[in-house]
Amino acid sequence: MPKMKTNSGALKRFKVKKNGSIKRGSAYRSHILTKMTQKRKRNLRGPKTVAAVDATRIKRMLNKA
């Protein structure tokens, strides 16, 4: 039986942590940051975790479920 393929787009965007939660980057951080407040930019910094509702779907994309 052939190997299962991972979704390569999801593979680039998500990492599964040791406790099973999924790490993701935050959107709206690439360009046109001049109109954003410092507070908003600061809160977008650093990794975030995926909501529990979406976690099972993303794990299926990564073949971790």
PQR file of N, CA, C, O and H, with PARSE charges and radii, in Angstrom:
ATOM      1  N   MET A   1       0.837  -1.181   0.000 -0.4000 1.5000
ATOM      2  CA  MET A   1       0.000   0.000   0.000 -0.0000 2.0000
ATOM      3  C   MET A   1       0.891   1.257   0.000  0.5500 1.7000
ATOM      4  O   MET A   1       1.877   1.305   0.734 -0.5500 1.4000
ATOM      5  N   PRO A   2       0.556   2.270  -0.812 -0.5600 1.5000
ATOM      6  CA  PRO A   2       1.418   3.449  -0.884  0.2800 2.0000
ATOM      7  C   PRO A   2       1.352   4.311   0.375  0.5500 1.7000
ATOM      8  O   PRO A   2       0.402   4.241   1.156 -0.5500 1.4000
ATOM      9  N   LYS A   3       2.388   5.121   0.543 -0.4000 1.5000
ATOM     10  CA  LYS A   3       2.425   6.019   1.695 -0.0000 2.0000
ATOM     11  C   LYS A   3       1.376   7.110   1.540  0.5500 1.7000
ATOM     12  O   LYS A   3       1.015   7.487   0.425 -0.5500 1.4000
ATOM     13  H   LYS A   3       3.159   5.178  -0.091  0.4000 1.0000
ATOM     14  N   MET A   4       0.891   7.612   2.675 -0.4000 1.5000
ATOM     15  CA  MET A   4      -0.041   8.738   2.658 -0.0000 2.0000
ATOM     16  C   MET A   4       0.753  10.015   2.414  0.5500 1.7000
ATOM     17  O   MET A   4       1.825  10.199   2.992 -0.5500 1.4000
ATOM     18  H   MET A   4       1.184   7.305   3.580  0.4000 1.0000
ATOM     19  N   LYS A   5       0.243  10.883   1.574 -0.4000 1.5000
ATOM     20  CA  LYS A   5       0.921  12.153   1.315 -0.0000 2.0000
ATOM     21  C   LYS A   5       0.419  13.209   2.290  0.5500 1.7000
ATOM     22  O   LYS A   5      -0.777  13.288   2.572 -0.5500 1.4000
ATOM     23  H   LYS A   5      -0.628  10.733   1.105  0.4000 1.0000
ATOM     24  N   THR A   6       1.344  14.024   2.803 -0.4000 1.5000
ATOM     25  CA  THR A   6       0.937  15.154   3.634 -0.0000 2.0000
ATOM     26  C   THR A   6       0.561  16.296   2.715  0.5500 1.7000
ATOM     27  O   THR A   6       1.020  16.366   1.575 -0.5500 1.4000
ATOM     28  H   THR A   6       2.316  13.960   2.574  0.4000 1.0000
ATOM     29  N   ASN A   7      -0.266  17.182   3.209 -0.4000 1.5000
ATOM     30  CA  ASN A   7      -0.603  18.392   2.478 -0.0000 2.0000
ATOM     31  C   ASN A   7       0.612  19.319   2.608  0.5500 1.7000
ATOM     32  O   ASN A   7       0.907  19.800   3.702 -0.5500 1.4000
ATOM     33  H   ASN A   7      -0.639  17.125   4.136  0.4000 1.0000
ATOM     34  N   SER A   8       1.312  19.571   1.505 -0.4000 1.5000
ATOM     35  CA  SER A   8       2.586  20.294   1.585 -0.0000 2.0000
ATOM     36  C   SER A   8       2.400  21.748   2.014  0.5500 1.7000
ATOM     37  O   SER A   8       3.299  22.334   2.617 -0.5500 1.4000
ATOM     38  H   SER A   8       1.072  19.180   0.616  0.4000 1.0000
ATOM     39  N   GLY A   9       1.241  22.335   1.709 -0.4000 1.5000
ATOM     40  CA  GLY A   9       0.975  23.697   2.175 -0.0000 2.0000
ATOM     41  C   GLY A   9       0.836  23.743   3.687  0.5500 1.7000
ATOM     42  O   GLY A   9       1.329  24.668   4.332 -0.5500 1.4000
ATOM     43  H   GLY A   9       0.510  21.860   1.219  0.4000 1.0000
ATOM     44  N   ALA A  10       0.166  22.749   4.252 -0.4000 1.5000
ATOM     45  CA  ALA A  10      -0.005  22.679   5.710 -0.0000 2.0000
ATOM     46  C   ALA A  10       1.316  22.355   6.386  0.5500 1.7000
ATOM     47  O   ALA A  10       1.583  22.829   7.491 -0.5500 1.4000
ATOM     48  H   ALA A  10      -0.235  21.998   3.728  0.4000 1.0000
ATOM     49  N   LEU A  11       2.144  21.554   5.733 -0.4000 1.5000
ATOM     50  CA  LEU A  11       3.442  21.163   6.295 -0.0000 2.0000
ATOM     51  C   LEU A  11       4.335  22.378   6.494  0.5500 1.7000
ATOM     52  O   LEU A  11       5.102  22.440   7.455 -0.5500 1.4000
ATOM     53  H   LEU A  11       1.927  21.169   4.836  0.4000 1.0000
ATOM     54  N   LYS A  12       4.235  23.355   5.574 -0.4000 1.5000
ATOM     55  CA  LYS A  12       5.047  24.565   5.667 -0.0000 2.0000
ATOM     56  C   LYS A  12       4.524  25.526   6.733  0.5500 1.7000
ATOM     57  O   LYS A  12       5.290  26.339   7.250 -0.5500 1.4000
ATOM     58  H   LYS A  12       3.612  23.304   4.793  0.4000 1.0000
ATOM     59  N   ARG A  13       3.253  25.451   7.067 -0.4000 1.5000
ATOM     60  CA  ARG A  13       2.639  26.449   7.937 -0.0000 2.0000
ATOM     61  C   ARG A  13       2.445  26.022   9.385  0.5500 1.7000
ATOM     62  O   ARG A  13       2.332  26.878  10.262 -0.5500 1.4000
ATOM     63  H   ARG A  13       2.630  24.791   6.648  0.4000 1.0000
ATOM     64  N   PHE A  14       2.403  24.717   9.659 -0.4000 1.5000
ATOM     65  CA  PHE A  14       2.088  24.240  11.004 -0.0000 2.0000
ATOM     66  C   PHE A  14       3.140  23.268  11.514  0.5500 1.7000
ATOM     67  O   PHE A  14       3.749  22.530  10.739 -0.5500 1.4000
ATOM     68  H   PHE A  14       2.494  24.022   8.947  0.4000 1.0000
ATOM     69  N   LYS A  15       3.349  23.276  12.846 -0.4000 1.5000
ATOM     70  CA  LYS A  15       4.209  22.301  13.502 -0.0000 2.0000
ATOM     71  C   LYS A  15       3.429  21.737  14.686  0.5500 1.7000
ATOM     72  O   LYS A  15       2.767  22.479  15.411 -0.5500 1.4000
ATOM     73  H   LYS A  15       2.855  23.876  13.475  0.4000 1.0000
ATOM     74  N   VAL A  16       3.511  20.417  14.879 -0.4000 1.5000
ATOM     75  CA  VAL A  16       2.848  19.786  16.019 -0.0000 2.0000
ATOM     76  C   VAL A  16       3.824  19.770  17.188  0.5500 1.7000
ATOM     77  O   VAL A  16       4.938  19.258  17.073 -0.5500 1.4000
ATOM     78  H   VAL A  16       4.048  19.814  14.290  0.4000 1.0000
ATOM     79  N   LYS A  17       3.391  20.340  18.326 -0.4000 1.5000
ATOM     80  CA  LYS A  17       4.236  20.378  19.506 -0.0000 2.0000
ATOM     81  C   LYS A  17       4.175  19.038  20.236  0.5500 1.7000
ATOM     82  O   LYS A  17       3.355  18.181  19.908 -0.5500 1.4000
ATOM     83  H   LYS A  17       2.487  20.756  18.419  0.4000 1.0000
ATOM     84  N   LYS A  18       5.049  18.865  21.227 -0.4000 1.5000
ATOM     85  CA  LYS A  18       5.113  17.591  21.941 -0.0000 2.0000
ATOM     86  C   LYS A  18       3.842  17.274  22.713  0.5500 1.7000
ATOM     87  O   LYS A  18       3.498  16.104  22.883 -0.5500 1.4000
ATOM     88  H   LYS A  18       5.715  19.562  21.494  0.4000 1.0000
ATOM     89  N   ASN A  19       3.140  18.300  23.184 -0.4000 1.5000
ATOM     90  CA  ASN A  19       1.912  18.046  23.929 -0.0000 2.0000
ATOM     91  C   ASN A  19       0.704  17.837  23.016  0.5500 1.7000
ATOM     92  O   ASN A  19      -0.413  17.653  23.499 -0.5500 1.4000
ATOM     93  H   ASN A  19       3.419  19.250  23.047  0.4000 1.0000
ATOM     94  N   GLY A  20       0.926  17.866  21.680 -0.4000 1.5000
ATOM     95  CA  GLY A  20      -0.143  17.580  20.732 -0.0000 2.0000
ATOM     96  C   GLY A  20      -0.819  18.807  20.156  0.5500 1.7000
ATOM     97  O   GLY A  20      -1.565  18.703  19.183 -0.5500 1.4000
ATOM     98  H   GLY A  20       1.833  18.015  21.288  0.4000 1.0000
ATOM     99  N   SER A  21      -0.566  19.986  20.749 -0.4000 1.5000
ATOM    100  CA  SER A  21      -1.163  21.202  20.186 -0.0000 2.0000
ATOM    101  C   SER A  21      -0.381  21.609  18.943  0.5500 1.7000
ATOM    102  O   SER A  21       0.756  21.179  18.745 -0.5500 1.4000
ATOM    103  H   SER A  21       0.041  20.071  21.540  0.4000 1.0000
ATOM    104  N   ILE A  22      -0.991  22.431  18.118 -0.4000 1.5000
ATOM    105  CA  ILE A  22      -0.387  22.793  16.836 -0.0000 2.0000
ATOM    106  C   ILE A  22       0.004  24.257  16.854  0.5500 1.7000
ATOM    107  O   ILE A  22      -0.795  25.129  17.195 -0.5500 1.4000
ATOM    108  H   ILE A  22      -1.914  22.780  18.278  0.4000 1.0000
ATOM    109  N   LYS A  23       1.255  24.510  16.480 -0.4000 1.5000
ATOM    110  CA  LYS A  23       1.791  25.860  16.454 -0.0000 2.0000
ATOM    111  C   LYS A  23       1.571  26.465  15.078  0.5500 1.7000
ATOM    112  O   LYS A  23       1.719  25.782  14.065 -0.5500 1.4000
ATOM    113  H   LYS A  23       1.905  23.802  16.203  0.4000 1.0000
ATOM    114  N   ARG A  24       1.215  27.750  15.038 -0.4000 1.5000
ATOM    115  CA  ARG A  24       1.002  28.438  13.771 -0.0000 2.0000
ATOM    116  C   ARG A  24       1.564  29.844  13.864  0.5500 1.7000
ATOM    117  O   ARG A  24       1.766  30.373  14.957 -0.5500 1.4000
ATOM    118  H   ARG A  24       1.095  28.305  15.862  0.4000 1.0000
ATOM    119  N   GLY A  25       1.813  30.442  12.717 -0.4000 1.5000
ATOM    120  CA  GLY A  25       2.216  31.840  12.678 -0.0000 2.0000
ATOM    121  C   GLY A  25       0.994  32.723  12.631  0.5500 1.7000
ATOM    122  O   GLY A  25      -0.114  32.232  12.415 -0.5500 1.4000
ATOM    123  H   GLY A  25       1.649  30.013  11.829  0.4000 1.0000
ATOM    124  N   SER A  26       1.170  34.026  12.829 -0.4000 1.5000
ATOM    125  CA  SER A  26       0.021  34.920  12.770 -0.0000 2.0000
ATOM    126  C   SER A  26       0.002  35.673  11.449  0.5500 1.7000
ATOM    127  O   SER A  26       1.049  35.987  10.883 -0.5500 1.4000
ATOM    128  H   SER A  26       2.070  34.425  13.004  0.4000 1.0000
ATOM    129  N   ALA A  27      -1.178  35.955  10.976 -0.4000 1.5000
ATOM    130  CA  ALA A  27      -1.372  36.653   9.707 -0.0000 2.0000
ATOM    131  C   ALA A  27      -1.220  38.159   9.907  0.5500 1.7000
ATOM    132  O   ALA A  27      -1.078  38.631  11.035 -0.5500 1.4000
ATOM    133  H   ALA A  27      -2.028  35.700  11.435  0.4000 1.0000
ATOM    134  N   TYR A  28      -1.251  38.903   8.812 -0.4000 1.5000
ATOM    135  CA  TYR A  28      -1.204  40.367   8.811 -0.0000 2.0000
ATOM    136  C   TYR A  28       0.111  40.922   9.339  0.5500 1.7000
ATOM    137  O   TYR A  28       0.123  41.978   9.973 -0.5500 1.4000
ATOM    138  H   TYR A  28      -1.366  38.519   7.896  0.4000 1.0000
ATOM    139  N   ARG A  29       1.226  40.227   9.088 -0.4000 1.5000
ATOM    140  CA  ARG A  29       2.521  40.703   9.558 -0.0000 2.0000
ATOM    141  C   ARG A  29       3.522  40.909   8.431  0.5500 1.7000
ATOM    142  O   ARG A  29       4.708  41.107   8.691 -0.5500 1.4000
ATOM    143  H   ARG A  29       1.217  39.370   8.573  0.4000 1.0000
ATOM    144  N   SER A  30       3.061  40.865   7.171 -0.4000 1.5000
ATOM    145  CA  SER A  30       4.022  40.882   6.079 -0.0000 2.0000
ATOM    146  C   SER A  30       4.324  42.272   5.531  0.5500 1.7000
ATOM    147  O   SER A  30       5.496  42.603   5.347 -0.5500 1.4000
ATOM    148  H   SER A  30       2.097  40.704   6.959  0.4000 1.0000
ATOM    149  N   HIS A  31       3.332  43.085   5.269 -0.4000 1.5000
ATOM    150  CA  HIS A  31       3.592  44.406   4.682 -0.0000 2.0000
ATOM    151  C   HIS A  31       2.469  45.369   5.029  0.5500 1.7000
ATOM    152  O   HIS A  31       1.448  44.975   5.592 -0.5500 1.4000
ATOM    153  H   HIS A  31       2.380  42.816   5.419  0.4000 1.0000
ATOM    154  N   ILE A  32       2.670  46.645   4.685 -0.4000 1.5000
ATOM    155  CA  ILE A  32       1.777  47.758   5.029 -0.0000 2.0000
ATOM    156  C   ILE A  32       1.523  47.771   6.546  0.5500 1.7000
ATOM    157  O   ILE A  32       0.382  47.716   7.005 -0.5500 1.4000
ATOM    158  H   ILE A  32       3.500  46.966   4.228  0.4000 1.0000
ATOM    159  N   LEU A  33       2.610  47.846   7.293 -0.4000 1.5000
ATOM    160  CA  LEU A  33       2.508  47.854   8.757 -0.0000 2.0000
ATOM    161  C   LEU A  33       2.480  49.272   9.316  0.5500 1.7000
ATOM    162  O   LEU A  33       2.357  49.457  10.527 -0.5500 1.4000
ATOM    163  H   LEU A  33       3.537  47.891   6.920  0.4000 1.0000
ATOM    164  N   THR A  34       2.594  50.280   8.442 -0.4000 1.5000
ATOM    165  CA  THR A  34       2.667  51.658   8.931 -0.0000 2.0000
ATOM    166  C   THR A  34       1.355  52.127   9.528  0.5500 1.7000
ATOM    167  O   THR A  34       1.348  52.926  10.464 -0.5500 1.4000
ATOM    168  H   THR A  34       2.694  50.130   7.458  0.4000 1.0000
ATOM    169  N   LYS A  35       0.241  51.636   8.995 -0.4000 1.5000
ATOM    170  CA  LYS A  35      -1.052  52.079   9.513 -0.0000 2.0000
ATOM    171  C   LYS A  35      -1.506  51.315  10.752  0.5500 1.7000
ATOM    172  O   LYS A  35      -2.528  51.650  11.351 -0.5500 1.4000
ATOM    173  H   LYS A  35       0.246  50.987   8.234  0.4000 1.0000
ATOM    174  N   MET A  36      -0.749  50.287  11.138 -0.4000 1.5000
ATOM    175  CA  MET A  36      -1.100  49.497  12.319 -0.0000 2.0000
ATOM    176  C   MET A  36      -0.515  50.133  13.578  0.5500 1.7000
ATOM    177  O   MET A  36       0.573  50.709  13.545 -0.5500 1.4000
ATOM    178  H   MET A  36       0.081  50.014  10.651  0.4000 1.0000
ATOM    179  N   THR A  37      -1.237  50.026  14.674 -0.4000 1.5000
ATOM    180  CA  THR A  37      -0.717  50.537  15.942 -0.0000 2.0000
ATOM    181  C   THR A  37       0.368  49.611  16.466  0.5500 1.7000
ATOM    182  O   THR A  37       0.422  48.432  16.117 -0.5500 1.4000
ATOM    183  H   THR A  37      -2.121  49.558  14.701  0.4000 1.0000
ATOM    184  N   GLN A  38       1.234  50.166  17.314 -0.4000 1.5000
ATOM    185  CA  GLN A  38       2.319  49.369  17.907 -0.0000 2.0000
ATOM    186  C   GLN A  38       1.759  48.206  18.727  0.5500 1.7000
ATOM    187  O   GLN A  38       2.314  47.108  18.723 -0.5500 1.4000
ATOM    188  H   GLN A  38       1.190  51.124  17.598  0.4000 1.0000
ATOM    189  N   LYS A  39       0.663  48.459  19.424 -0.4000 1.5000
ATOM    190  CA  LYS A  39       0.051  47.431  20.274 -0.0000 2.0000
ATOM    191  C   LYS A  39      -0.412  46.243  19.435  0.5500 1.7000
ATOM    192  O   LYS A  39      -0.215  45.087  19.811 -0.5500 1.4000
ATOM    193  H   LYS A  39       0.212  49.352  19.427  0.4000 1.0000
ATOM    194  N   ARG A  40      -1.030  46.546  18.294 -0.4000 1.5000
ATOM    195  CA  ARG A  40      -1.529  45.481  17.435 -0.0000 2.0000
ATOM    196  C   ARG A  40      -0.380  44.659  16.842  0.5500 1.7000
ATOM    197  O   ARG A  40      -0.454  43.432  16.774 -0.5500 1.4000
ATOM    198  H   ARG A  40      -1.190  47.485  17.989  0.4000 1.0000
ATOM    199  N   LYS A  41       0.678  45.349  16.415 -0.4000 1.5000
ATOM    200  CA  LYS A  41       1.845  44.654  15.860 -0.0000 2.0000
ATOM    201  C   LYS A  41       2.529  43.791  16.918  0.5500 1.7000
ATOM    202  O   LYS A  41       2.982  42.683  16.629 -0.5500 1.4000
ATOM    203  H   LYS A  41       0.737  46.346  16.470  0.4000 1.0000
ATOM    204  N   ARG A  42       2.601  44.308  18.149 -0.4000 1.5000
ATOM    205  CA  ARG A  42       3.234  43.578  19.246 -0.0000 2.0000
ATOM    206  C   ARG A  42       2.456  42.315  19.580  0.5500 1.7000
ATOM    207  O   ARG A  42       3.048  41.274  19.865 -0.5500 1.4000
ATOM    208  H   ARG A  42       2.233  45.208  18.383  0.4000 1.0000
ATOM    209  N   ASN A  43       1.122  42.405  19.544 -0.4000 1.5000
ATOM    210  CA  ASN A  43       0.295  41.241  19.858 -0.0000 2.0000
ATOM    211  C   ASN A  43       0.314  40.192  18.756  0.5500 1.7000
ATOM    212  O   ASN A  43      -0.031  39.036  19.003 -0.5500 1.4000
ATOM    213  H   ASN A  43       0.642  43.251  19.312  0.4000 1.0000
ATOM    214  N   LEU A  44       0.710  40.572  17.545 -0.4000 1.5000
ATOM    215  CA  LEU A  44       0.810  39.609  16.454 -0.0000 2.0000
ATOM    216  C   LEU A  44       2.150  38.878  16.446  0.5500 1.7000
ATOM    217  O   LEU A  44       2.336  37.920  15.695 -0.5500 1.4000
ATOM    218  H   LEU A  44       0.990  41.511  17.344  0.4000 1.0000
ATOM    219  N   ARG A  45       3.081  39.332  17.282 -0.4000 1.5000
ATOM    220  CA  ARG A  45       4.396  38.721  17.337 -0.0000 2.0000
ATOM    221  C   ARG A  45       4.346  37.332  17.972  0.5500 1.7000
ATOM    222  O   ARG A  45       3.453  37.043  18.768 -0.5500 1.4000
ATOM    223  H   ARG A  45       2.930  40.110  17.891  0.4000 1.0000
ATOM    224  N   GLY A  46       5.290  36.488  17.625 -0.4000 1.5000
ATOM    225  CA  GLY A  46       5.430  35.189  18.278 -0.0000 2.0000
ATOM    226  C   GLY A  46       4.434  34.167  17.790  0.5500 1.7000
ATOM    227  O   GLY A  46       3.445  34.520  17.147 -0.5500 1.4000
ATOM    228  H   GLY A  46       6.015  36.723  16.978  0.4000 1.0000
ATOM    229  N   PRO A  47       4.679  32.896  18.088 -0.5600 1.5000
ATOM    230  CA  PRO A  47       3.795  31.827  17.616  0.2800 2.0000
ATOM    231  C   PRO A  47       2.498  31.754  18.403  0.5500 1.7000
ATOM    232  O   PRO A  47       2.447  32.108  19.581 -0.5500 1.4000
ATOM    233  N   LYS A  48       1.466  31.295  17.743 -0.4000 1.5000
ATOM    234  CA  LYS A  48       0.156  31.083  18.367 -0.0000 2.0000
ATOM    235  C   LYS A  48      -0.188  29.601  18.226  0.5500 1.7000
ATOM    236  O   LYS A  48       0.506  28.860  17.530 -0.5500 1.4000
ATOM    237  H   LYS A  48       1.507  31.008  16.786  0.4000 1.0000
ATOM    238  N   THR A  49      -1.261  29.177  18.888 -0.4000 1.5000
ATOM    239  CA  THR A  49      -1.710  27.791  18.729 -0.0000 2.0000
ATOM    240  C   THR A  49      -3.031  27.775  17.976  0.5500 1.7000
ATOM    241  O   THR A  49      -3.811  28.725  18.034 -0.5500 1.4000
ATOM    242  H   THR A  49      -1.825  29.779  19.454  0.4000 1.0000
ATOM    243  N   VAL A  50      -3.261  26.693  17.281 -0.4000 1.5000
ATOM    244  CA  VAL A  50      -4.480  26.520  16.500 -0.0000 2.0000
ATOM    245  C   VAL A  50      -5.629  26.192  17.450  0.5500 1.7000
ATOM    246  O   VAL A  50      -5.439  25.486  18.440 -0.5500 1.4000
ATOM    247  H   VAL A  50      -2.627  25.921  17.234  0.4000 1.0000
ATOM    248  N   ALA A  51      -6.811  26.702  17.150 -0.4000 1.5000
ATOM    249  CA  ALA A  51      -7.994  26.417  17.966 -0.0000 2.0000
ATOM    250  C   ALA A  51      -8.320  24.926  17.919  0.5500 1.7000
ATOM    251  O   ALA A  51      -8.044  24.252  16.926 -0.5500 1.4000
ATOM    252  H   ALA A  51      -6.966  27.276  16.345  0.4000 1.0000
ATOM    253  N   ALA A  52      -8.902  24.426  18.988 -0.4000 1.5000
ATOM    254  CA  ALA A  52      -9.205  23.000  19.110 -0.0000 2.0000
ATOM    255  C   ALA A  52     -10.172  22.522  18.024  0.5500 1.7000
ATOM    256  O   ALA A  52     -10.145  21.356  17.629 -0.5500 1.4000
ATOM    257  H   ALA A  52      -9.126  24.974  19.794  0.4000 1.0000
ATOM    258  N   VAL A  53     -11.024  23.429  17.548 -0.4000 1.5000
ATOM    259  CA  VAL A  53     -12.007  23.067  16.523 -0.0000 2.0000
ATOM    260  C   VAL A  53     -11.305  22.682  15.221  0.5500 1.7000
ATOM    261  O   VAL A  53     -11.726  21.753  14.532 -0.5500 1.4000
ATOM    262  H   VAL A  53     -11.046  24.376  17.869  0.4000 1.0000
ATOM    263  N   ASP A  54     -10.222  23.411  14.885 -0.4000 1.5000
ATOM    264  CA  ASP A  54      -9.514  23.175  13.633 -0.0000 2.0000
ATOM    265  C   ASP A  54      -8.384  22.157  13.761  0.5500 1.7000
ATOM    266  O   ASP A  54      -7.863  21.683  12.752 -0.5500 1.4000
ATOM    267  H   ASP A  54      -9.880  24.166  15.445  0.4000 1.0000
ATOM    268  N   ALA A  55      -8.004  21.820  14.990 -0.4000 1.5000
ATOM    269  CA  ALA A  55      -6.820  20.993  15.214 -0.0000 2.0000
ATOM    270  C   ALA A  55      -6.931  19.614  14.566  0.5500 1.7000
ATOM    271  O   ALA A  55      -5.964  19.140  13.971 -0.5500 1.4000
ATOM    272  H   ALA A  55      -8.428  22.205  15.809  0.4000 1.0000
ATOM    273  N   THR A  56      -8.083  18.966  14.669 -0.4000 1.5000
ATOM    274  CA  THR A  56      -8.218  17.616  14.103 -0.0000 2.0000
ATOM    275  C   THR A  56      -8.100  17.646  12.587  0.5500 1.7000
ATOM    276  O   THR A  56      -7.521  16.739  11.989 -0.5500 1.4000
ATOM    277  H   THR A  56      -8.869  19.351  15.153  0.4000 1.0000
ATOM    278  N   ARG A  57      -8.652  18.697  11.956 -0.4000 1.5000
ATOM    279  CA  ARG A  57      -8.586  18.820  10.505 -0.0000 2.0000
ATOM    280  C   ARG A  57      -7.142  19.028  10.031  0.5500 1.7000
ATOM    281  O   ARG A  57      -6.726  18.467   9.018 -0.5500 1.4000
ATOM    282  H   ARG A  57      -9.122  19.433  12.442  0.4000 1.0000
ATOM    283  N   ILE A  58      -6.389  19.839  10.777 -0.4000 1.5000
ATOM    284  CA  ILE A  58      -4.999  20.101  10.408 -0.0000 2.0000
ATOM    285  C   ILE A  58      -4.133  18.880  10.665  0.5500 1.7000
ATOM    286  O   ILE A  58      -3.220  18.596   9.890 -0.5500 1.4000
ATOM    287  H   ILE A  58      -6.728  20.294  11.600  0.4000 1.0000
ATOM    288  N   LYS A  59      -4.407  18.153  11.743 -0.4000 1.5000
ATOM    289  CA  LYS A  59      -3.649  16.936  12.019 -0.0000 2.0000
ATOM    290  C   LYS A  59      -3.879  15.891  10.919  0.5500 1.7000
ATOM    291  O   LYS A  59      -2.974  15.129  10.578 -0.5500 1.4000
ATOM    292  H   LYS A  59      -5.149  18.384  12.373  0.4000 1.0000
ATOM    293  N   ARG A  60      -5.087  15.865  10.376 -0.4000 1.5000
ATOM    294  CA  ARG A  60      -5.369  14.946   9.273 -0.0000 2.0000
ATOM    295  C   ARG A  60      -4.582  15.351   8.024  0.5500 1.7000
ATOM    296  O   ARG A  60      -4.133  14.488   7.268 -0.5500 1.4000
ATOM    297  H   ARG A  60      -5.822  16.484  10.653  0.4000 1.0000
ATOM    298  N   MET A  61      -4.413  16.654   7.804 -0.4000 1.5000
ATOM    299  CA  MET A  61      -3.613  17.140   6.672 -0.0000 2.0000
ATOM    300  C   MET A  61      -2.149  16.760   6.826  0.5500 1.7000
ATOM    301  O   MET A  61      -1.456  16.506   5.842 -0.5500 1.4000
ATOM    302  H   MET A  61      -4.778  17.355   8.418  0.4000 1.0000
ATOM    303  N   LEU A  62      -1.681  16.723   8.087 -0.4000 1.5000
ATOM    304  CA  LEU A  62      -0.276  16.421   8.368 -0.0000 2.0000
ATOM    305  C   LEU A  62      -0.039  14.931   8.617  0.5500 1.7000
ATOM    306  O   LEU A  62       1.089  14.529   8.904 -0.5500 1.4000
ATOM    307  H   LEU A  62      -2.244  16.930   8.887  0.4000 1.0000
ATOM    308  N   ASN A  63      -1.076  14.115   8.513 -0.4000 1.5000
ATOM    309  CA  ASN A  63      -1.016  12.669   8.791 -0.0000 2.0000
ATOM    310  C   ASN A  63      -0.558  12.371  10.216  0.5500 1.7000
ATOM    311  O   ASN A  63       0.189  11.420  10.446 -0.5500 1.4000
ATOM    312  H   ASN A  63      -1.992  14.441   8.279  0.4000 1.0000
ATOM    313  N   LYS A  64      -0.999  13.174  11.159 -0.4000 1.5000
ATOM    314  CA  LYS A  64      -0.642  12.969  12.580 -0.0000 2.0000
ATOM    315  C   LYS A  64      -1.831  12.482  13.380  0.5500 1.7000
ATOM    316  O   LYS A  64      -1.687  12.197  14.569 -0.5500 1.4000
ATOM    317  H   LYS A  64      -1.606  13.947  10.972  0.4000 1.0000
ATOM    318  N   ALA A  65      -3.002  12.377  12.772 -0.4000 1.5000
ATOM    319  CA  ALA A  65      -4.209  11.985  13.516 -0.0000 2.0000
ATOM    320  C   ALA A  65      -4.317  10.476  13.632  0.5500 1.7000
ATOM    321  O   ALA A  65      -5.269   9.969  14.225 -0.5500 1.4000
ATOM    322  H   ALA A  65      -3.119  12.609  11.806  0.4000 1.0000
TER
END
